[in-house]
Amino acid sequence: MAFQFTDSNFSETAMSGVSVVDFWAEWCGPCRLIGPIIDDLSVAYEGKATIGKVNVDENPEISMKYGIRSIPTVLILKDGEVVDKQVGVTTRASLEAKLAAHLS
C-alpha cells in the first residue's frame, strides 16, 4: 500500500531522497485509474523511493505549496525539489521510466 502523505508528515518524509507523490481525491474518476499504479510502484520500489498519495481535499497545504490545479497530478521529488511532473492519467511504464531516471 502506498504511503499516505499529509500536511503534517510531508516535510519529514518527502524532503530527502526520491519521492513520488500522487495528488488525488475520492471523487476523481481518473485518480482511481492511477491509484493502483501508485500502489504497485510503492511495493516494487520499497527501500529505493518513498511512493505515496496526498488526498487534496484533506491536505490543502501541500496542494497549494506545489500549485496543484488539476488532478491526478504526480510529482517526482528529489531531495525536496520537483524534478518531474505528470498531469492526468498515464501508464505504469511511463511513471516507472520517470522514476528510474531520478534513482541513479
Summary of the structure (lengths in Angstrom):
residues: 104
radius of gyration: 12.1
end to end distance: 24.0
largest distance: 35.7
contacts: 303
relative contact order: 0.25
helix: 35%
strand: 27%
